[in-house]
Amino acid sequence: MNANATGGGPQGKGGGQPPNPTLADATRKAGRQMMAILPIITGVVLLVGLLRAAIPPSAIQAVFGGGTLSDALTGSLLGSLLAGNPINSYVIGGQLLEDGVSLYAVGAFVVTWVTVGLVQLPAESIALGRKFALYRNGIAFLMSIPIALLAATIISMLGGMA
């Protein structure tokens, strides 16, 4: 007898396709995801608050005060060293913008924060191979600067800040 005929096959009981999710199911799933992310966001907001108290905006502006290309390079370097997930980078990037850091620097920081991971490089080298990990991180770092410059230019052309 066929395993699917008894309901014990890979498709589970009833076979066929899974039922269509309802709006209530989607809402419950989104709520669970938000509850899972909430501690991370709370921790980042608290950490940013502590850093804002410890590091005055003038010190941040001294690090990011060189000009368009210099700021983008500095943002890329910091993002590469302090890698993390996208949600954190948006919170930190917003705070950097409030402290007067240029959009070029923040754009480069966000891109490298998500795509370049010097901290994770040893694990990535083991999982994907050393050569691949080095190439991927190097290309991501080099591309972060033109991406940041292009994004900031487009935002300023559309009437945003730059």
N, C-alpha and C positions, 0 to 999 in steps of 0.2 A: 504494500500500500504506500502511496505517496505521502511524504512527511507533511506537505502543505494541506493535504486533504483532512488531516486530523487536527490541524491548527498548531502543530508543533514545529513548523518550518521557520525559516528566518524572518518571515513577515509577521509572526506572532499569531494570536488568535484572530480569527475572522479573515486573515489573508488580505489581499488587495492593498489599497493605498490607505495611509493614515487619515483620520478624520480631519476636516478643515478646522483650524483654530478659530475660535470666536473672539470677539472684541474683549470679552471678559478674560479669556485665557491670555491674550496679548497684554492686557492691562496688568494682570497678576504677574506675568513674567517680567514686564518692565519695572514693576514695583520691587520685585525681588532683586533685580539688577541694581536699581538705585540704592536699595538698602545695603547691598554688598559694597558699593562704591563709596557710600557716605563716610565710613571711617577713614578711607584714604584721603578724600577731599578735606575732611575735618583736620586730619594730621598735617596736610600740606598748608592749609590756611593758618594753622597755629604756628607751623615752622616759619612760614613767610612773615608772620607777625613778629616772631622772635628775632628773625634776621633784620627786619626793618627797624626794630628797636636797637639792635646791636650795631648795625651798619648804617651810618647816616647817608642820605641821598647824595651828599657832596662826595663821599668816597666812591659811590657807584658811578657818579658822573665823571669822576677822575679816571676810572678804569675805561669808561666808554666815552671818551671825549676827543678822539683823534680824527674823526671824519668818516665818511661813508664806508670806504673799503676797510679802513682800520677797525671801525666798529663791527662790521660784518665778520671780520677775521677773529676779533676778540669774542664775539658772540658764538662763533663756531667752535672755538677752542673750549670755552666754558661749557657749552652744550655737549661736547664730546666727552669731557671729563665727568660731567654730572648727569649722565644718562638716566632716563626714567621713562614713565609712560606719558602719553599725550595729555591726559587730564591735568597732571601736575604742571606740565610745561605751559599750559594756557593760563593757569593761575599765576605762576611765577612771571610769565611774560607780561601779563596785565599789570602786575606790580612794578616791573621794570619800566614799562611805558609811563606809569604814573610818576615814577622817580625821574623822568626826563631822558631815559635812554632812547636812542633813535629806533625807528621801526626797522631799519636795516639790521641793527644788532639783535633785536628781539626776534626778527624773522630767522636769522641765521642760528640763533640759540635754539629756537623751537625745532627747526629742521634737524639739527645735529643731535639735540636731546633725544629725539625719537629714532633717528636712523643710524647714528654712530654710537658705539658703546665701547669705549676703551676699558671700562670696568668689566664688561662681559666678554671681552676679547679672548681670554683664555678658554672659557667654556665654549664659545662659538668656534674657536679653533679646533677643539676636541670633537665637537659635534659635526662640523662642516668641512674641516680641513684648514690648516694654517694659511695656505696660499689664498684660498677662497675668502676666508675671513679678513685677511689683510687687504685684499683687493676691494672687497665690498665696503669695508669701513673707509678705506682711502678714497674711493670714488664718491661715496656718500658725503665725506667731508669736503672734497673739492667742489662737488655740485651744490653744496649748501650755500655757498657764497653767491653764485649767480642766481640761484633760486630766490634767495632773500632779497637781492638787489632788484630782480624782476618783480617780485611780489610787492615790495615797497613802492616801486615806481608805478605799478598799476593802481595800487591803492591811492596814491597821491593824485594820479590822473583822474580817478573817480571821485575825488573830493574828500578823501580820507586824510589821515595824518601821515607825515613822513619826516 
